[in-house]
Amino acid sequence: MKKIKFLEVEGNTVEEAIKKALQELKLPRKNVKIQVLSEEKKGLFGMPGEKPAKVRVSTILTKENT
């Protein structure tokens, strides 16, 4: 039986959001599909964080890796 699990996470950068999602799912990057929903938007004078990056990380769970 296969079960699809996904998580949407925000971070200051796309890479930070991916790392947060992987830590929460407790899975390596090679076992997930990553979809960038939005990239971060820089604030005034290039300061990060005006609009955070958002990613959706999903995986297909089988009996072997549940």
C-alpha positions in Angstrom: 0.0 0.0 0.0 1.3 3.4 -1.0 0.6 6.6 0.9 1.5 10.0 -0.3 2.6 12.4 2.4 3.5 16.1 1.8 4.4 19.1 3.8 4.4 22.8 2.9 7.1 24.9 4.7 8.3 28.5 4.6 11.8 29.7 5.1 14.0 32.8 4.5 15.4 31.0 1.4 14.3 28.0 -0.7 17.1 25.9 0.7 16.2 26.8 4.3 12.6 25.8 3.7 13.7 22.4 2.1 16.0 21.7 5.1 13.1 22.4 7.6 10.8 20.1 5.7 13.4 17.3 5.5 14.0 17.5 9.2 10.3 17.4 10.0 9.7 14.4 7.7 13.0 12.7 8.8 13.8 11.7 5.3 16.9 12.3 3.1 16.6 14.6 0.1 16.8 11.7 -2.4 13.6 10.2 -1.1 11.4 13.2 -1.6 10.0 15.3 -4.4 10.5 19.1 -4.0 8.2 21.7 -5.5 9.1 25.4 -5.1 5.8 27.2 -4.6 7.3 30.7 -4.3 10.8 32.1 -4.0 11.8 34.6 -1.3 11.4 38.3 -2.1 14.1 40.6 -0.8 13.2 43.5 1.4 14.4 47.1 1.3 18.2 47.3 0.5 18.3 43.5 -0.2 17.4 42.5 3.3 16.0 38.9 3.4 12.6 38.1 4.7 10.1 40.5 3.2 8.3 37.4 1.7 9.6 34.0 2.7 10.2 31.2 0.2 7.6 28.4 0.3 8.1 24.8 -0.8 6.1 21.6 -0.9 8.0 18.4 -0.1 6.3 15.1 -0.8 7.1 11.5 -0.7 5.5 8.1 -1.4 5.6 6.0 1.7 5.7 2.2 1.3 5.9 -0.5 3.9 9.7 -0.6 3.5 10.2 3.0 4.6 7.3 3.6 7.1 
